[in-house]
Structures are given as structure tokens and as C-alpha cells.
Amino acid sequence: MITTEILNVNGNAVQGVLIKAPGGEGHPNMIVLACKKGYIMCGYLNQEAAANFGDAACVIGGSSFDDILANPVKAVLPEAEKLGIKIGMTGAEVCDILNK
């Protein structure tokens, strides 16, 4: 099952995409929150590929959009780091930076 939703994060639109347990029962959900300048991805997705494309992205774990917005950044790709994103920031804080 795929869920898409426009989230309101501090007055800015963020496109959320959630694929429920793509590997089957017991697997984590695959989640992306897309902003104007980049995105937040779950650990399910390939950081190396995103970095090779020059994407401004970071990794945050969670099983729902709310989790991703509340949880801390676990990894930051170089282009996102250039924008000021740091490990430990919340997903909501990242969205603010990526929507400027």
C-alpha cells in the first residue's frame, strides 16, 4: 500500500510518500518527505546513490510521517550539510531548512 500526503510543517508544504512494508510483513516502511531543496529519507533508501546524484538529503528513522518529523537525523549527505543540516536535528527542523 502506498500513501501520499501533503503535510503542513510550520506553514510549509511537504510531500510525504510512505510505502507500507515493501519487503513484506515484518519489514519497515519506506518513507520520503520531499521539500523544495531536498528530502528526508528513511534508512531503507540508498545514501550512496543519493550522494552521487548530489541530492540534499538526510536519513531519519521512523515508521510514520509524524515519527520522521519528530525523530533526530541519523546521517547527513554532503549537499544537505552545506545547507546547515546536522545530525540530531528533528525532521521538522530539517523541513524548515529544505523549504527556504
N, C-alpha and C positions, 0 to 999 in steps of 0.2 A: 504494500500500500504506500502510495506517495501522497504526502500532504504539502501543500504550498500555502503560505500565508504572508500577507503584508503586515509586519509588526510595526508598532509605533514605539520607537526608542528615543526618549527625550525629545519628542516632536519631529523626529526624522523617520522616514520610511525605510524599512529594512526588509528585504525579500528573504523569507525563510523557506527552505526546502528540507523535508525530512523523508527519508526512505526507511520504512519500518523493517528492521532486522533483515537486510538484504541477503545475508548468508543463511537465513532460516532461524527457527526458534532457538533462543539462547544466544544469538549474536547481537551486538549492539546496533543501535540505529545509526544511519549515515545522515549527518546534518551539515548544512551550509547556510550561513547567514550572509547574504550579499549586500554590500553597501556601495556608495558611489565610487570609491577609490580602491576597493579591495574586498576581502571577505574573511570570515571566520570559518574554519573547517574543523570537523571532528578528527580524531586520530585515525579514523578509518581511511582517510584520503592520503594521497602520496605527496609528502612535503617536498621531496626532491624534484618531482615533476613541476610542482607549483613554483619552486625557486628557479628552475631552469627557464620557465616562461617569464620570469621577472614579476610575478604576482606579488602584490602587497597582501599578505595573508598571515594568519596565526592559527595555532591549534588550541582548542579548548574542549575538554571532555564534558559529556553530559548526555542525557537521553531525551531531552526535550528542548524546545526553544528557550523556555524560562531557565532551564539549567545552564544553557550556553551563555545566556545574558548575565547570570549571577556568578558563574564559576570563574576561576582565575586562568589566565593564559599560561599554557604549559610550554609552548615553543613559538618563536617569532622568526619569520623569514626575513631576509635582508631588506627587501623593499619596505616591509611594514616597520622594521626597526628604524629606517630612515624617517618615517613619519612620526616617530615617537612612541610606538607601541613597545611595551616592556612585559617581561614575564611577571605574573602576579596581578596585572590589571584585570578588571572584570570584563566580561563580554560587552556590557553596556558602555563601559568606558572606551573600549575599542571601537564600537559602532560610532560613538561621537567623533573620534579621530578620523575614521574612514568615511564619514559623511560630510566633513568640512569642505 
